[in-house]
Amino acid sequence: MIDFNATHFLFLLMAARWTVVLSLIAFAGGALIGLALAFLRMSTHRPLAWTGLVIIQLIQGTPLLILIFLSFFGLSYFGYNPDALVVASVAVIVYAGAYFGEIWRGSIQAIPPSQWEAAECLGFGFVTTNLYIILPQAIKIAAPPTVGFMVQAIKNTSLVSVIGFVELTRAGQIVNNSTFQPFSIFLSVAALYFVMCFPLSKLSRALERRLAQDILSGGT
């Protein structure tokens, strides 16, 4: 047994890179799924709207840990021997996609109907209306909760340690097994999570203030 030292901390720091990578994967993949689910939910065709609603409710009603297990055993069930990164990516993308879908649906539907009507009067189609009128406004509304959710996503990546993926939390467990100094180790782990999450928390609050100022200035 050896004391917790700089080499161990460097190991934690290197593992934190995978936490960042997994968070970026969750954002990129979840953004694509979330946008698709948002438009499904807003579809004028009732079966499509209900499909989007059911998918979102099922995913949001399932703990991320269970999604990780389902991804791991589900891929294995179909004869694919998945890498831990693949399993973790599938789980966090699906998880993030459901929440992004609801965040972005609410943001898009927060745009006044008069904006759609004005675009229709100008002869804009559905795609051009969304691209040039609706989405630029919706992005401002969606930015604070989206960034806020990413803070939660970063912390939730710690759950993939259960399948052996060596991100920050799993690295802390490995170091603790060789040093038996859990307080020092997990205090360092917590500090690294804080360093990753705090700037995003500040950004989310800054975006909220900016949005509130824009709303007040628009109202006057």
C-alpha positions in Angstrom: 0.0 0.0 0.0 1.4 3.4 -1.0 0.3 7.0 -0.2 -1.8 9.0 -2.6 0.7 11.1 -4.6 1.1 13.2 -7.7 1.3 10.2 -10.0 -2.1 9.1 -8.8 -3.5 12.6 -9.3 -2.1 12.6 -12.8 -3.9 9.3 -13.5 -7.2 10.9 -12.3 -6.5 13.9 -14.5 -5.9 11.7 -17.6 -9.1 9.8 -16.8 -11.0 13.1 -16.6 -10.3 13.5 -20.3 -12.6 10.5 -21.0 -15.3 12.1 -18.9 -15.0 15.2 -21.1 -15.0 13.0 -24.3 -18.1 11.1 -23.1 -19.9 14.3 -22.3 -19.1 15.7 -25.8 -20.4 12.5 -27.3 -23.6 12.8 -25.3 -24.1 16.4 -26.5 -23.3 15.7 -30.1 -25.4 12.5 -30.4 -28.1 13.7 -28.1 -28.5 16.9 -30.1 -29.3 15.0 -33.2 -31.8 12.7 -31.4 -33.2 15.5 -29.4 -33.9 17.6 -32.5 -35.7 14.7 -34.2 -37.8 14.0 -31.1 -38.6 17.7 -30.8 -40.1 17.8 -34.3 -41.8 14.5 -33.7 -43.5 15.9 -30.7 -44.6 19.0 -32.7 -45.9 17.0 -35.6 -49.4 17.7 -36.8 -49.8 14.0 -37.4 -51.1 12.5 -34.2 -49.3 9.1 -34.5 -45.9 10.8 -34.9 -46.6 13.2 -32.0 -47.6 10.3 -29.8 -44.5 8.3 -30.9 -42.2 11.1 -29.9 -44.1 11.5 -26.6 -43.9 7.8 -25.7 -40.1 7.6 -26.6 -39.4 10.6 -24.4 -41.5 9.4 -21.5 -39.9 6.0 -21.6 -36.4 7.3 -21.6 -37.0 10.0 -19.0 -38.7 7.5 -16.8 -35.8 5.1 -16.9 -32.7 5.7 -14.7 -29.5 6.2 -16.7 -27.9 3.3 -14.8 -30.6 1.0 -16.2 -30.1 2.4 -19.7 -26.4 1.6 -19.4 -27.2 -2.0 -18.4 -29.8 -2.3 -21.2 -27.2 -1.0 -23.7 -24.6 -3.4 -22.4 -26.7 -6.5 -22.3 -28.9 -5.5 -25.3 -25.9 -5.2 -27.6 -24.5 -8.5 -26.3 -27.9 -10.2 -26.8 -27.8 -9.4 -30.5 -24.3 -11.0 -30.8 -22.2 -7.9 -30.6 -19.4 -7.8 -28.1 -19.4 -4.1 -27.3 -16.5 -2.0 -26.2 -17.2 -0.1 -23.0 -16.9 3.2 -24.7 -19.6 2.2 -27.3 -21.9 1.0 -24.6 -21.4 4.2 -22.6 -21.9 6.3 -25.7 -25.1 4.7 -26.7 -26.6 5.1 -23.2 -25.7 8.7 -22.7 -26.7 9.7 -26.2 -30.2 8.2 -25.7 -30.5 9.7 -22.3 -29.4 13.2 -23.4 -31.6 13.0 -26.6 -34.8 12.6 -24.6 -34.1 15.6 -22.4 -32.8 17.8 -25.3 -36.0 16.9 -27.2 -38.2 18.3 -24.5 -36.1 21.3 -23.8 -36.0 22.2 -27.5 -39.7 21.4 -28.1 -40.6 23.8 -25.3 -38.3 26.5 -26.7 -39.6 26.2 -30.2 -43.2 26.3 -29.0 -42.4 29.3 -26.9 -42.1 31.4 -30.1 -45.3 33.3 -30.7 -47.6 31.9 -33.3 -47.5 35.3 -35.1 -44.0 34.5 -36.2 -45.2 31.4 -38.0 -48.1 33.3 -39.5 -45.8 36.2 -40.7 -43.5 33.7 -42.3 -46.4 32.0 -44.1 -47.6 35.4 -45.4 -44.2 36.0 -46.8 -44.3 32.7 -48.6 -41.7 30.9 -46.5 -41.8 27.1 -46.4 -41.6 24.9 -43.3 -37.8 24.4 -43.6 -37.0 28.1 -44.4 -39.3 29.3 -41.6 -37.6 27.1 -39.1 -34.1 27.8 -40.4 -34.3 31.6 -40.6 -37.0 32.7 -38.2 -38.0 30.1 -35.6 -34.8 28.3 -34.7 -32.6 31.4 -34.2 -35.1 32.7 -31.6 -35.6 29.3 -30.0 -31.8 28.8 -29.6 -31.7 31.8 -27.3 -34.5 30.4 -25.1 -33.0 26.9 -25.2 -29.4 27.8 -24.4 -29.6 28.2 -20.6 -31.5 24.9 -19.9 -29.3 23.1 -22.5 -26.1 24.2 -20.8 -27.6 23.4 -17.4 -28.5 19.9 -18.5 -24.9 19.4 -19.7 -23.7 20.0 -16.1 -25.9 17.1 -15.0 -24.7 15.0 -18.0 -21.1 15.5 -17.0 -21.8 14.3 -13.4 -24.0 11.4 -14.7 -21.1 10.0 -16.8 -19.8 8.7 -13.4 -22.4 5.9 -13.7 -20.6 4.3 -16.6 -18.0 3.1 -14.2 -20.2 0.1 -13.4 -19.3 -1.4 -16.8 -15.6 -0.9 -16.3 -15.2 2.2 -18.4 -12.3 4.1 -16.9 -13.5 7.7 -16.6 -12.9 9.9 -13.6 -15.0 8.0 -11.0 -13.7 4.6 -12.1 -10.1 6.0 -12.0 -10.8 7.1 -8.4 -11.9 3.6 -7.5 -8.8 2.1 -9.0 -6.5 4.5 -7.2 -8.4 3.9 -3.9 -7.8 0.1 -4.3 -4.1 0.6 -4.2 -3.8 3.4 -1.6 -6.8 2.9 0.7 -7.1 6.7 1.2 -10.7 7.3 0.0 -11.1 10.7 1.5 -8.1 12.3 -0.3 -8.8 10.5 -3.5 -12.5 11.2 -3.8 -12.0 14.8 -2.6 -9.6 15.1 -5.6 -12.3 13.5 -7.9 -14.9 15.9 -6.6 -12.5 18.9 -7.2 -12.0 17.8 -10.8 -15.8 17.4 -11.4 -16.2 20.9 -9.9 -13.6 22.3 -12.3 -15.4 20.8 -15.3 -18.9 21.8 -14.1 -18.5 25.2 -12.5 -17.7 27.1 -15.8 -20.8 25.6 -17.4 -23.0 26.6 -14.4 -21.7 30.2 -14.6 -22.4 30.2 -18.4 -25.9 28.9 -17.8 -26.7 31.7 -15.3 -25.1 34.3 -17.6 -27.3 33.1 -20.5 -30.4 33.2 -18.3 -29.6 36.8 -17.4 -29.0 37.7 -21.0 -32.3 36.1 -22.0 -34.2 38.0 -19.3 -32.6 41.3 -20.5 -33.6 40.5 -24.1 -37.2 39.8 -23.0 -37.4 43.0 -21.0 -35.9 45.1 -23.8 -38.3 43.5 -26.3 -41.2 44.2 -24.0 -40.4 47.8 -23.8 
